[in-house]
């Protein structure tokens, strides 16, 4: 009896592995959505089945852009995250300013500098915190880093330049709030004003007529600035006076000093002085030098007060304030003689007609 012939290797049909069968199935593409919204939806749904069903119902309303899906819930959650981050940054910066203002060891310029640095740090932290909460991959911005750098270099060059210039001005304390500086308007007329605020882009300067100039920080750093209160607020001002050649010069000088001392804003130390400046056409000209310590309150009003007081002192003491006088000398000539003759003849004719 012959034994059964074992099946040959050719007759055996090898079974395909299950993994190969699964590999032939086309993968199903999953739509991606906002990462932060997905985490928030899962956390809220786990709290209550009712809340989860409501979220699923609202989440059904969505728009798809290729593989990306965004729903109403995503929009609400992202908006809430952005609002919370902005509110946190605003509240933190406000609290930071309050803390800095309580530092009595810092002057106004140093407090303002610390406030700006704290504000920049807080808003930068809030920005990166919002990026992290929203689940945005920062590597996605690597493609746009070159274009963003060019935008800063060309479009925002002045803005960043003014920002850095404002920080430098506060660090070296050459310009600080409360200083009185000389400014010029659009027609070149120079005036003076007090610095009210040093902002991120410009410095606010208010003049005596309540005109507010916004001067870019960069201009104050690279251009010449006349600061009346940089190292000291004492300012010397001049009052010009002319008296007659017939006046008593010593008495006139004493009256000028008395008028300057009578003004409340004129400092007694250093004391006022009087200089004779020149011999003018019709007067002897003097200059009254007096010092004030509050130039932000105006200079013209001090000059007016001194001149008003000096007017009455001159009146009481017989000091004459001359006015321009001109002597006219006419040379005689034939034409002038004929003109005089014609005028005399005309005058005689009119006199005879009246008789």
Secondary structure, 3 states (H helix, E strand, C coil): CCCCCCCCCCCCCCCCCHHHHHHCCCCCCCCECCHHHHHHHHHHHHHCHHHHHHHHHHHCCEEEECCEEEEHHHHHHHHHHHHHHHHHHHHHHHHHHHHHHCCCCCCHHHHHHHHHHHHHHHHHHHHHHHHHHHCCCHHHHHCCHHHHHHHHHHCCHHHHHHHHHHHHHHHHCCCCCCCEEEEECCCCCEEEEEEEEECCCEEEEEECCCCEEEEEHHHHHHCCCCECCCCCCCEEEEEEEEECCCCCHHHHHHHHHHHHHHCCCCCCCCCCEEEEEEECCCCEEEEEEEEECCHHHCCHHHHHHHHHHHHHHHHHHCCCCCCCCCCCCCCCCHHHHHHHHHHHHHHHHHHHHHC
